[in-house]
């Protein structure tokens, strides 16, 4: 039978003789889509010393656990297996984040002072949100807050749906924990647990904090937000199997926009020339493209290493980040950040309160698609009063609010604008929403010379013209056009 899976001679030793003396690792095994292929693959996986955790038949991706140190090498020799690789270098565990700063929790005194400056129609903390007028979201809200028929899925560390600014807009049906690659809704599994990263909560508030007379206002305060928990509680790692699950769940539960403010661990760049990493790229790409085919616009952060992603070679000294990093030089034609550099994904760079590239933001010609506020050091880009911090203010677990900065904060601004566009054009396809997002962006010319710290040394060089360049892509996302055009 064409395309059938069968163990080739010498690769199909009896299960009893398969090694099982290594650490238990998680793998993805990629085959042709279809239930029959997955079933045949499961038999081959068993003979190779693995056990299938879940099979995503629609995209031909299986999540597998195995203690056989030769599992990946063995399963790759099986007819019908297109690629396979370990999703981690450390054993299965029993948030780290590269954003500019850990959260700075808003004090009661700061909140009271801000509330005293709020004008009619503003939420109490909105005077501190310089990012909203920077993309004309404040003016957009006079026209539309977005539609409750639109849902944005936050693939991240979890969302606290009891927060007064999130509860009115939370979509429980579209929410799940995807840890280990398996979706779970029981016991509100999508929430962050005590002591866990608040990253996802900050992202969710930027997208859809309700305009309800409480706290802050999101870019699209009338749309729904769902939590797809994909970050490990103990380590903060975003592993491939969880990311695949997040995209698949979002796709099958009516999510219109996804936000990915992370890179898929443990590799900063996944190289298609490496057998393991190639499999990870394939698995996440299949899942993200499945979501797009089902109507979702996928938005992702470009990263915070102040790096030109379009240069020929990049030194990566941080990978693998779940064990001992080994410095390596990667060729950008072979090695990419996933999911942000996958085909079809909207890649977002960050700007600060002065509207120029944030000091930490990655850039790259034909890599960056669009820019949005992500915050920057207040010393570099000071906002106009009454805002006081150059960082981004948003929601934190437990009913709190705080500041963060990073392309992680820029990406949800774009996701919010995409949600407003979808709200305005409910029948638009993902491709049509993206086309409008790019067409409506405010052209932002290169910043040259770019000397963000003012020390007389150029910190980055922008290439391209007013309508498309390496710092800002097609320009800065425009929320007002999203609801009026």
C-alpha positions as CSV (number, residue, x, y, z in Angstrom):
1,X,0.0,0.0,0.0
2,X,1.5,3.3,-1.1
3,X,2.6,5.5,1.9
4,X,2.0,2.7,4.4
5,X,4.3,2.5,7.5
6,X,6.3,-0.6,8.1
7,X,9.4,-1.3,10.0
8,X,12.3,-2.0,7.6
9,X,14.4,-5.1,8.2
10,X,17.0,-4.7,11.0
11,X,15.1,-1.7,12.4
12,X,12.2,-3.8,13.8
13,X,13.8,-5.9,16.5
14,X,11.5,-7.3,19.1
15,X,10.3,-4.8,21.7
16,X,12.0,-6.8,24.5
17,X,15.4,-6.2,23.0
18,X,15.0,-2.5,22.5
19,X,17.2,-0.3,24.8
20,X,15.4,1.5,27.6
21,X,18.3,2.7,29.7
22,X,18.3,6.3,28.8
23,X,16.5,9.3,30.2
24,X,12.8,9.6,29.2
25,X,12.6,12.2,26.5
26,X,9.7,13.5,24.4
27,X,9.8,13.3,20.6
28,X,7.7,14.3,17.6
29,X,7.4,11.8,14.8
30,X,6.1,13.3,11.5
31,X,4.2,11.1,9.0
32,X,1.8,11.7,6.2
33,X,-1.5,13.1,7.5
34,X,-4.3,10.6,8.0
35,X,-5.6,8.2,10.6
36,X,-4.3,5.1,8.9
37,X,-0.8,6.4,8.7
38,X,-0.9,7.4,12.4
39,X,-2.1,3.9,13.4
40,X,0.8,2.2,11.5
41,X,3.2,4.7,13.0
42,X,2.1,3.8,16.5
43,X,3.0,0.2,15.9
44,X,6.4,1.2,14.6
45,X,6.9,3.5,17.6
46,X,6.2,0.6,20.0
47,X,8.7,-1.6,18.3
48,X,11.3,1.1,18.6
49,X,10.8,1.5,22.4
50,X,8.4,4.4,22.4
51,X,4.8,5.1,23.5
52,X,2.5,7.5,21.7
53,X,1.1,10.2,24.0
54,X,-1.2,11.7,21.4
55,X,-1.5,11.5,17.6
56,X,-2.6,14.6,15.6
57,X,-3.9,12.6,12.6
58,X,-4.9,15.7,10.7
59,X,-1.4,17.0,10.3
60,X,0.5,13.7,10.7
61,X,2.3,14.6,14.0
62,X,2.7,12.1,16.9
63,X,4.0,13.0,20.3
64,X,6.0,10.1,21.7
65,X,7.9,9.3,25.0
66,X,10.8,7.0,25.0
67,X,13.7,5.9,27.2
68,X,15.5,4.3,24.2
69,X,18.6,6.6,23.6
70,X,18.5,5.3,19.9
71,X,14.8,6.0,19.5
72,X,15.0,8.9,17.0
73,X,17.7,7.2,14.9
74,X,15.7,4.0,14.8
75,X,12.3,5.5,14.0
76,X,13.7,7.6,11.2
77,X,14.6,4.3,9.4
78,X,11.0,3.3,9.3
79,X,9.2,3.5,5.9
80,X,6.7,6.3,5.9
81,X,8.3,8.3,8.7
82,X,9.3,11.7,7.2
83,X,11.2,13.1,10.2
84,X,11.5,12.6,13.9
85,X,13.4,14.3,16.7
86,X,13.7,14.9,20.4
87,X,11.8,18.0,21.6
88,X,14.2,18.6,24.5
89,X,17.7,17.7,25.7
90,X,16.8,17.4,29.4
91,X,14.7,14.5,30.8
92,X,11.0,15.0,31.2
93,X,10.5,17.1,34.2
94,X,9.1,15.7,37.2
95,X,9.4,31.2,32.9
96,X,12.2,32.2,32.1
97,X,11.7,35.1,29.7
98,X,14.1,37.2,27.8
99,X,12.0,40.3,28.0
100,X,13.6,43.6,28.9
101,X,12.6,43.6,32.5
102,X,10.8,41.4,35.0
103,X,7.5,42.9,35.9
104,X,7.3,46.1,37.9
105,X,4.0,45.9,39.9
106,X,2.0,49.0,39.9
107,X,1.7,50.4,43.4
108,X,-1.5,51.6,45.0
109,X,-0.2,55.2,45.0
110,X,0.6,55.1,41.3
111,X,-2.8,53.6,40.5
112,X,-4.6,56.3,42.6
113,X,-2.6,59.1,40.9
114,X,-3.4,57.7,37.4
115,X,-7.1,57.4,38.2
116,X,-7.2,61.0,39.2
117,X,-6.0,61.9,35.7
118,X,-8.4,59.7,33.8
119,X,-10.7,61.6,31.5
120,X,-14.3,60.7,30.7
121,X,-14.5,57.4,28.9
122,X,-11.1,56.2,30.1
123,X,-10.5,53.3,32.4
124,X,-8.7,54.4,35.6
125,X,-5.2,53.3,34.5
126,X,-5.5,54.2,30.9
127,X,-3.6,57.5,31.3
128,X,-0.5,55.4,31.9
129,X,-1.0,53.4,28.7
130,X,1.0,55.5,26.2
131,X,0.9,52.5,23.8
132,X,-2.8,52.9,23.0
133,X,-2.6,56.4,21.4
134,X,0.7,55.4,19.8
135,X,-1.3,53.0,17.6
136,X,-4.6,55.1,17.7
137,X,-6.4,52.5,19.7
138,X,-7.9,55.2,21.9
139,X,-9.6,56.7,18.9
140,X,-10.5,53.3,17.6
141,X,-12.5,52.6,20.8
142,X,-14.7,55.6,20.1
143,X,-15.8,53.7,17.0
144,X,-15.7,50.0,18.1
145,X,-14.3,47.9,20.9
146,X,-14.3,44.8,18.7
147,X,-16.8,41.9,18.5
148,X,-17.5,39.2,21.1
149,X,-17.8,36.9,18.1
150,X,-14.0,37.1,17.7
151,X,-11.6,35.1,19.9
152,X,-7.8,35.6,20.4
153,X,-5.9,32.6,21.7
154,X,-2.9,33.3,23.9
155,X,-0.4,30.5,23.6
156,X,1.6,31.3,26.7
157,X,2.1,30.5,30.4
158,X,-1.6,30.7,31.3
159,X,-4.3,33.3,31.9
160,X,-6.1,34.1,35.2
161,X,-9.7,34.3,34.1
162,X,-10.8,35.5,37.5
163,X,-9.1,38.9,37.0
164,X,-11.7,41.7,36.8
165,X,-10.3,43.0,33.5
166,X,-10.2,39.5,31.9
167,X,-13.3,37.8,33.3
168,X,-15.8,39.7,31.1
169,X,-14.1,38.6,27.9
170,X,-12.8,35.2,28.7
171,X,-13.6,32.3,26.4
172,X,-13.6,29.1,28.5
173,X,-14.6,26.8,25.7
174,X,-11.6,27.7,23.6
175,X,-9.2,27.4,26.6
176,X,-7.0,24.5,27.6
177,X,-3.7,23.5,29.1
178,X,-1.5,21.9,26.4
179,X,1.4,20.8,28.6
180,X,2.9,17.6,27.3
181,X,1.1,18.0,24.1
182,X,-2.3,16.8,25.4
183,X,-5.2,19.3,25.8
184,X,-6.8,19.4,29.3
185,X,-9.7,21.6,30.4
186,X,-10.5,20.0,33.7
187,X,-10.0,22.1,36.9
188,X,-9.3,25.3,34.9
189,X,-6.0,23.9,33.8
190,X,-5.4,26.9,31.6
191,X,-4.7,29.1,34.6
192,X,-1.1,29.9,35.9
193,X,-0.4,28.3,39.2
194,X,1.1,30.0,42.2
195,X,4.7,31.1,41.6
196,X,4.4,30.5,37.9
197,X,5.2,33.0,35.2
198,X,2.7,35.9,34.8
199,X,3.9,36.4,31.2
200,X,0.7,35.1,29.5
201,X,-1.5,37.2,31.8
202,X,0.3,40.4,30.8
203,X,-0.1,39.4,27.1
204,X,-3.8,38.7,27.5
205,X,-4.5,42.1,29.1
206,X,-2.8,43.9,26.3
207,X,-5.1,42.2,23.8
208,X,-8.5,42.2,25.5
209,X,-8.6,43.8,28.9
210,X,-12.2,44.9,29.2
211,X,-13.2,48.6,29.0
212,X,-15.3,48.4,32.1
213,X,-14.3,51.2,34.4
214,X,-11.6,49.0,36.0
215,X,-7.8,49.0,35.6
216,X,-6.4,49.1,32.0
217,X,-7.9,48.8,28.5
218,X,-6.9,46.3,25.9
219,X,-6.3,47.0,22.2
220,X,-9.5,45.1,21.4
221,X,-11.5,45.3,24.7
222,X,-14.7,43.9,23.2
223,X,-13.3,40.6,21.8
224,X,-12.9,37.3,23.6
225,X,-9.6,36.0,24.8
226,X,-8.7,32.3,25.4
227,X,-5.8,30.7,27.3
228,X,-3.7,28.0,25.6
229,X,-1.2,27.1,28.3
230,X,2.0,25.9,26.6
231,X,4.7,26.9,29.1
232,X,6.0,24.3,31.6
233,X,5.2,25.5,35.2
234,X,8.5,24.5,36.7
235,X,10.8,25.7,34.0
236,X,8.9,28.1,31.8
237,X,10.0,26.2,28.7
238,X,7.8,26.3,25.6
239,X,8.3,22.8,24.1
240,X,7.3,21.7,20.6
241,X,4.6,19.2,21.6
242,X,2.8,21.9,23.7
243,X,3.1,24.4,20.9
244,X,1.7,22.0,18.4
245,X,-1.2,21.2,20.8
246,X,-1.9,24.9,21.3
247,X,-2.2,25.6,17.5
248,X,-4.3,22.5,16.9
249,X,-6.7,23.3,19.8
250,X,-7.1,26.9,18.7
251,X,-7.8,25.8,15.2
252,X,-10.5,23.3,16.2
253,X,-12.2,25.6,18.6
254,X,-12.9,28.6,16.5
255,X,-10.0,30.9,17.5
256,X,-9.6,33.8,15.0
257,X,-6.2,35.1,16.0
258,X,-3.3,33.4,18.0
259,X,-0.5,35.2,19.8
260,X,2.9,33.5,20.4
261,X,5.2,35.7,22.5
262,X,8.0,33.1,22.8
263,X,10.4,31.0,20.9
264,X,10.1,27.2,21.0
265,X,12.6,25.7,23.4
266,X,15.3,24.4,23.7
267,X,16.7,25.9,20.5
268,X,16.8,29.6,19.8
269,X,17.2,28.7,16.2
270,X,16.1,25.3,14.8
271,X,18.2,24.2,11.9
272,X,16.7,22.1,9.1
273,X,20.2,20.6,8.6
274,X,19.9,18.9,12.0
275,X,17.7,15.8,12.0
276,X,16.1,16.5,15.4
277,X,15.5,20.2,14.8
278,X,14.2,19.6,11.3
279,X,11.4,17.5,12.8
280,X,10.5,20.2,15.3
281,X,10.2,22.8,12.5
282,X,8.0,20.5,10.5
283,X,5.7,19.7,13.4
284,X,5.1,23.3,14.5
285,X,4.8,24.5,10.9
286,X,2.2,21.9,10.1
287,X,0.2,22.9,13.2
288,X,0.4,26.7,12.5
289,X,-0.5,26.2,8.9
290,X,-3.5,24.0,9.9
291,X,-4.7,26.8,12.2
292,X,-4.4,29.3,9.4
293,X,-6.3,27.1,7.0
294,X,-9.0,27.0,9.7
295,X,-9.1,30.8,9.7
296,X,-6.7,31.9,12.4
297,X,-4.2,34.7,11.9
298,X,-1.0,33.7,13.7
299,X,1.0,36.5,15.3
300,X,4.5,36.1,16.9
301,X,7.2,38.1,18.6
302,X,10.5,38.6,16.8
303,X,12.7,38.3,19.8
304,X,14.8,40.5,22.1
305,X,18.4,39.8,21.3
306,X,19.0,43.1,19.4
307,X,20.0,41.0,16.5
308,X,19.7,41.4,12.7
309,X,17.9,38.2,11.8
310,X,18.6,38.7,8.1
311,X,22.4,38.4,8.3
312,X,24.0,35.3,6.9
313,X,25.3,33.9,10.1
314,X,24.4,34.3,13.8
315,X,26.3,33.1,16.9
316,X,23.9,31.3,19.2
317,X,25.4,30.8,22.6
318,X,22.2,30.1,24.5
319,X,21.1,26.7,23.1
320,X,20.0,24.2,24.2
321,X,18.6,26.2,27.1
322,X,17.2,23.2,29.0
323,X,20.6,21.7,29.7
324,X,24.2,22.9,28.9
325,X,24.3,25.5,26.1
326,X,27.0,24.9,23.4
327,X,28.0,28.0,21.4
328,X,27.3,27.5,17.6
329,X,27.2,29.5,14.5
330,X,24.0,29.1,12.6
331,X,23.3,29.9,9.0
332,X,20.1,31.9,8.7
333,X,19.1,30.2,5.4
334,X,18.9,26.9,7.3
335,X,18.0,27.9,10.8
336,X,15.0,29.8,12.0
337,X,13.2,30.9,15.1
338,X,9.9,29.1,15.5
339,X,7.1,30.0,15.3
340,X,7.9,33.6,14.4
341,X,9.8,32.8,11.2
342,X,7.5,30.1,9.9
343,X,5.7,30.8,6.6
344,X,2.5,32.7,7.1
345,X,3.2,33.9,10.6
346,X,3.1,37.7,11.3
347,X,6.5,38.6,12.8
348,X,6.4,41.6,15.0
349,X,9.2,44.0,16.1
350,X,8.9,46.4,19.1
351,X,8.9,50.2,19.3
352,X,9.2,52.4,22.4
353,X,7.4,55.5,23.5
354,X,9.2,57.7,20.9
355,X,8.0,55.4,18.1
356,X,11.4,54.0,17.2
357,X,12.8,50.5,17.4
358,X,13.2,49.4,21.0
359,X,16.7,48.9,22.1
360,X,16.4,45.2,22.5
361,X,14.2,44.4,19.5
362,X,15.4,42.0,16.8
363,X,15.1,43.3,13.3
364,X,15.8,42.0,9.7
365,X,14.9,42.9,6.2
366,X,12.2,40.6,4.8
367,X,11.9,39.0,8.3
368,X,10.0,41.7,10.2
369,X,6.4,42.1,8.9
370,X,5.1,44.9,11.1
371,X,5.9,46.9,14.3
372,X,4.0,47.8,17.4
373,X,4.6,49.2,20.9
374,X,6.6,46.8,23.1
375,X,8.1,49.4,25.5
376,X,11.7,50.4,26.1
377,X,13.9,51.7,28.9
378,X,12.3,55.0,30.1
379,X,15.8,56.5,29.9
380,X,15.9,55.8,26.1
381,X,12.3,56.5,25.2
382,X,10.4,58.6,27.7
383,X,6.6,58.8,27.2
384,X,4.7,62.0,27.2
385,X,2.8,62.8,30.5
386,X,0.7,61.6,32.2
387,X,2.4,58.3,31.4
388,X,5.5,57.8,33.5
389,X,7.1,54.6,32.4
390,X,8.4,53.6,29.0
391,X,7.3,50.0,29.6
392,X,3.9,48.5,28.8
393,X,1.3,48.4,31.6
394,X,-1.1,45.4,31.6
395,X,-2.8,42.8,33.8
396,X,-1.1,40.4,36.2
397,X,-2.6,37.4,38.1
398,X,-4.5,38.0,41.3
399,X,-6.2,41.2,40.1
400,X,-2.9,43.1,39.9
401,X,-1.3,45.3,37.2
402,X,2.3,45.8,36.2
403,X,4.8,46.8,33.6
404,X,6.8,44.7,31.2
405,X,8.7,45.3,27.9
406,X,9.7,43.1,25.1
407,X,8.7,42.0,21.6
408,X,6.4,39.7,23.8
409,X,4.5,42.9,24.5
410,X,4.5,44.2,20.9
411,X,3.1,41.0,19.4
412,X,-0.2,41.2,21.4
413,X,-0.7,44.7,20.2
414,X,-0.7,43.4,16.7
415,X,-2.9,40.5,17.6
416,X,-5.4,43.0,19.1
417,X,-5.4,45.0,15.8
418,X,-5.9,41.8,13.8
419,X,-8.9,41.0,16.1
420,X,-10.4,44.5,15.4
421,X,-10.0,43.9,11.7
422,X,-11.7,40.5,12.0
423,X,-14.4,42.2,14.0
424,X,-15.0,44.7,11.3
425,X,-14.9,42.0,8.6
426,X,-16.3,38.9,10.3
427,X,-16.4,36.8,7.1
428,X,-12.8,37.7,6.1
429,X,-10.3,34.8,5.7
430,X,-7.0,34.8,7.6
431,X,-5.2,35.9,4.4
432,X,-7.6,38.8,4.0
433,X,-7.2,39.9,7.6
434,X,-3.4,39.9,7.2
435,X,-3.6,41.8,3.9
436,X,-5.7,44.5,5.7
437,X,-3.3,44.5,8.6
438,X,-0.3,45.2,6.3
439,X,-2.2,47.7,4.1
440,X,-3.5,49.7,7.0
441,X,-0.2,50.0,8.8
442,X,1.3,53.4,9.2
443,X,4.5,53.6,7.1
444,X,7.4,54.1,9.4
445,X,10.7,55.2,7.7
446,X,14.1,53.9,8.8
447,X,15.7,55.4,11.9
448,X,19.2,56.2,10.8
449,X,21.5,56.8,12.4
450,X,20.1,54.6,15.2
451,X,22.0,55.4,18.4
452,X,19.4,54.5,21.0
453,X,21.7,55.1,24.1
454,X,23.1,58.4,22.7
455,X,26.8,57.3,23.2
456,X,27.8,58.3,19.7
457,X,28.0,54.7,18.4
458,X,25.5,53.4,15.9
459,X,23.6,50.5,17.5
460,X,21.9,49.1,14.4
461,X,21.5,49.9,10.7
462,X,18.0,50.0,9.2
463,X,17.7,49.0,5.5
464,X,14.8,49.6,3.1
465,X,12.4,52.4,2.3
466,X,9.5,54.1,4.0
467,X,7.0,51.4,3.1
468,X,9.1,48.3,3.9
469,X,12.3,48.1,5.9
470,X,14.2,46.0,8.3
471,X,13.2,47.8,11.5
472,X,9.4,48.2,11.1
473,X,8.4,46.0,8.2
474,X,5.4,47.6,6.5
475,X,5.1,50.0,9.4
476,X,3.3,50.5,12.7
477,X,0.0,48.7,13.3
478,X,-3.0,51.0,13.1
479,X,-6.0,50.3,15.3
480,X,-8.1,53.1,14.0
481,X,-8.0,52.0,10.4
482,X,-8.9,48.5,11.6
483,X,-12.3,49.6,12.7
484,X,-13.0,52.2,10.0
485,X,-11.8,50.7,6.8
